[in-house]
Amino acid sequence: MTEIIPHWLTKQADLAPEQTAIELTNGTTYTFLELKEKSQSFARKLQTLGVRKSAKIGILSTNHIDMVIAIHALSYLGAVGVMLNVRLTEKELNYQLNDAGVELVLTQDNEKMLDSKIASFSDVWNLHGTQSELSSEIHLNEIFTIIYTSGTTGFPKGVMHTYGNHWWSAVGSMLNLGLSKHDKWLAALPMFHVSGLSILLRSVIYGIPVFMLEKYDKHQFHEALMKKGVTIASVVTMMLRDLISQLGDDRYPETLRCLLLGGGPAPESLLEKAKDYQIPVFQSYGMTETSSQIVTLSPGKALEKIGSSGKPLFPAQLKINAPKAQIGEIYVKGPMVTKGYFNNADETRKSLEDGWLATGDLGYTDAEGFLYIVDRRKDLIISGGENIYPSEIEKTLSAMEGIRDIGVIGKANGTWGQIPVAFVAVEHSTVLTADNILTFAEKHLAKYKVPKEIYFLNQLPRNASNKLVRHQLKDHLTDNDFQSH
Amino acid sequence: MTEIIPHWLTKQADLAPEQTAIELTNGTTYTFLELKEKSQSFARKLQTLGVRKSAKIGILSTNHIDMVIAIHALSYLGAVGVMLNVRLTEKELNYQLNDAGVELVLTQDNEKMLDSKIASFSDVWNLHGTQSELSSEIHLNEIFTIIYTSGTTGFPKGVMHTYGNHWWSAVGSMLNLGLSKHDKWLAALPMFHVSGLSILLRSVIYGIPVFMLEKYDKHQFHEALMKKGVTIASVVTMMLRDLISQLGDDRYPETLRCLLLGGGPAPESLLEKAKDYQIPVFQSYGMTETSSQIVTLSPGKALEKIGSSGKPLFPAQLKINAPKAQIGEIYVKGPMVTKGYFNNADETRKSLEDGWLATGDLGYTDAEGFLYIVDRRKDLIISGGENIYPSEIEKTLSAMEGIRDIGVIGKANGTWGQIPVAFVAVEHSTVLTADNILTFAEKHLAKYKVPKEIYFLNQLPRNASNKLVRHQLKDHLTDNDFQSH
């Protein structure tokens, strides 16, 4: 039997109508009551457009108050939000739109050429709304959002999140971090990623404000921590580095009680610097499939367990399919873990068994049960907080005339954490330059996925069963920042 | 699909092994790790006694570390704890034991003559344990506890609580009160009531200590608030009055952030006094069926909304079956609400429809949605924090030879809040004294249920359909503390 709760925004607007829900960098604020009224109004306008229960509605936007309103509006209709990465090409977007059966895409502008019907937020605001009933309750087992991740096969998979997944993620985090009515969460991570979206939903569930940046800006982020009463912020390694570089002799206010660090393991030297600056870093581990963090290290243990991601949150479990203290694949389980991939029973079956999610990541736990990630997902490249799946790039580029074989790996990079680099074997009697390949790549891939270096090899390392042996590619890396051989 | 979480005590022992779980008045403390180990050990000994999954096991004890251990031990076996009120007579206990099919009663001593097998806690400790597997997970939809309440029919009904009911109750409270790792909850309410039991379970879920009194003692309670770092305490009106009477020129430390007041509406004068003493009182409304508080008033609103119980907790809903602002029956809904009465489909059907619990209480909400209870359950008598159901007393006493008709109501009392008083119409040609009736009552009822005053009437007020018109009985009340007419 599914659990039913009152609609969370309606409820928070009733409990704390005057409390700030959203605070923007220009000083504009929205209370929970205002946010509810705007979201309900937007929902009624969407009804005029024909949006109904279970309809798949794309949302293509950087962080913006209209995006927040649109997300909540969908929940008032029981519609499903397909959260689209604004950095994707039209071709990549269309793959997701078609796969999810998206009826309508809501955007900041409608300049994109997409396979689905498009409406800008202002198009919707200009409509008349219906007078129909809106949802007053939330059924926790219903699907609220779908967010695509590319799997190792390179085909993007739509991770389904129920309302319950988001709820339990928020509750699990609260049990770890505690909750004060003075909390304010800083969000610069995009809300089309689960890392940003989860901040928005925690705000509604906890009754605390989100200080929202339209996009990450290191000065604005630093200012917000310094002067805006922020108590918790979600960051990736690059952002932590940016913060430290701006601190100088200053310190953040003591009211800043948590910097939740996700998006890949952080270098020890950086964590030690953060400690010197008395920044309360909580390292964490999570993925789209776990509705954000599922394993978190508290600052009390940060230096004692340096490099660890911590322990699974209260409602979550962890196991490693290897003998104790040895490296194996990481499995996680808990009510914040996705029930599967949209319309993709095969991938769901491969990843989920008996509630346990095979993360594809390798790691081990120490004697006290603290998790250490060895490979943040085998081969996954994380560049400036974006996940890049080598196989997706390989698949795209291998379609290019003249490319015989290709392998992509991540290369350490001071600015981005990692950058994707490609190793190419060219067909005999073909001439291909790095520029040719980059031109092709730029046409078919989001900019952040375009390999930043191209290496030419006669032959890619493959094992007996013809699988690429990626780690051997690393031997060919040079240290240049951009280089074509 | 039911949600599965790791066993909550095992989990807390992993996350916070050194954190204090239980603190006793004699200074003894138990960490979560110790509590887990003792509970698992006790569970294995219970296995030796044949306790298996789904077995109904009575727990008959005042607050005691062994009671805490026994409760957790049952959860490691998937057994169901039937929480027995130590103040009940053997006859009353046996009704519950038989109704619930209790296999074994765990007690502090085994002096009672009961229909079920009995083992004292020390009997169990003296056994050898098995080596069998214990539960490592909790399925939230499984039944954990049964607590009997007498309904208006007078037949006690076994309220079933799933693990999920307790979980959601704890989470709902946390979303209202916030959570700090410095919290410590004072428990003097008995753990055989849901008000006390819920404190124990919040402690495990939140990872905070319970300061546990074996039973309520006004001096110990006051001392605990003064000197033991308690931040939250659960109280009933009588206890709040006791506290204020002991304060004199003192004030409780500022770290005391919440006195959660339940067990019936508090007089306005008392709430105003509490305000003068800067005691942060949170009035609340709840019952066994809602796994403790479901409606709570925050101190910010305490005097503005004097007499109100507040608003439903975040995961809960409330409706009144009457036009807006008018008095009607109170209905509540939420994942902390019982799924029904054990082995009693009739009463379950009468009380629960579509997730909504008919509380039997009358009340109204003001324009802002704050709840006011008009009758704390129609006719329910609350005496020293104990619920007394007039119909139960009436049913018992009407079995006495010579009693023609009887009605019981509560009378206001300075010490107990209310006391039960009885109105009796005697059969013609029969001589019955108040003493006769009291002797009979003392044999069949727990002491606190024995009417403290007996009034003799020629005729009880009954309406056309022969229903007792209780409010007319009030006209016959005198102010004497104990009196027989």
HADDOCK unambig.tbl for C-alpha pairs under 7 A between the chains (distance, minus, plus):
assign (segid A and resid 1 and name CA) (segid B and resid 1 and name CA) 6.16 0.50 0.50
assign (segid A and resid 1 and name CA) (segid B and resid 2 and name CA) 6.72 0.50 0.50
assign (segid A and resid 2 and name CA) (segid B and resid 1 and name CA) 6.70 0.50 0.50
assign (segid A and resid 3 and name CA) (segid B and resid 335 and name CA) 5.91 0.50 0.50
assign (segid A and resid 4 and name CA) (segid B and resid 334 and name CA) 6.60 0.50 0.50
assign (segid A and resid 4 and name CA) (segid B and resid 335 and name CA) 6.72 0.50 0.50
assign (segid A and resid 5 and name CA) (segid B and resid 315 and name CA) 5.04 0.50 0.50
assign (segid A and resid 5 and name CA) (segid B and resid 316 and name CA) 6.36 0.50 0.50
assign (segid A and resid 5 and name CA) (segid B and resid 334 and name CA) 6.05 0.50 0.50
assign (segid A and resid 6 and name CA) (segid B and resid 315 and name CA) 6.24 0.50 0.50
assign (segid A and resid 6 and name CA) (segid B and resid 316 and name CA) 6.63 0.50 0.50
assign (segid A and resid 6 and name CA) (segid B and resid 317 and name CA) 6.44 0.50 0.50
assign (segid A and resid 11 and name CA) (segid B and resid 314 and name CA) 6.66 0.50 0.50
assign (segid A and resid 175 and name CA) (segid B and resid 206 and name CA) 6.16 0.50 0.50
assign (segid A and resid 178 and name CA) (segid B and resid 179 and name CA) 4.77 0.50 0.50
assign (segid A and resid 178 and name CA) (segid B and resid 180 and name CA) 5.25 0.50 0.50
assign (segid A and resid 178 and name CA) (segid B and resid 181 and name CA) 6.75 0.50 0.50
assign (segid A and resid 179 and name CA) (segid B and resid 178 and name CA) 4.77 0.50 0.50
assign (segid A and resid 179 and name CA) (segid B and resid 179 and name CA) 4.91 0.50 0.50
assign (segid A and resid 179 and name CA) (segid B and resid 180 and name CA) 6.61 0.50 0.50
assign (segid A and resid 180 and name CA) (segid B and resid 178 and name CA) 5.26 0.50 0.50
assign (segid A and resid 180 and name CA) (segid B and resid 179 and name CA) 6.62 0.50 0.50
assign (segid A and resid 181 and name CA) (segid B and resid 178 and name CA) 6.76 0.50 0.50
assign (segid A and resid 206 and name CA) (segid B and resid 175 and name CA) 6.17 0.50 0.50
assign (segid A and resid 314 and name CA) (segid B and resid 11 and name CA) 6.65 0.50 0.50
assign (segid A and resid 315 and name CA) (segid B and resid 5 and name CA) 5.04 0.50 0.50
assign (segid A and resid 315 and name CA) (segid B and resid 6 and name CA) 6.26 0.50 0.50
assign (segid A and resid 316 and name CA) (segid B and resid 5 and name CA) 6.35 0.50 0.50
assign (segid A and resid 316 and name CA) (segid B and resid 6 and name CA) 6.62 0.50 0.50
assign (segid A and resid 317 and name CA) (segid B and resid 6 and name CA) 6.43 0.50 0.50
assign (segid A and resid 334 and name CA) (segid B and resid 4 and name CA) 6.59 0.50 0.50
assign (segid A and resid 334 and name CA) (segid B and resid 5 and name CA) 6.05 0.50 0.50
assign (segid A and resid 335 and name CA) (segid B and resid 3 and name CA) 5.92 0.50 0.50
assign (segid A and resid 335 and name CA) (segid B and resid 4 and name CA) 6.73 0.50 0.50
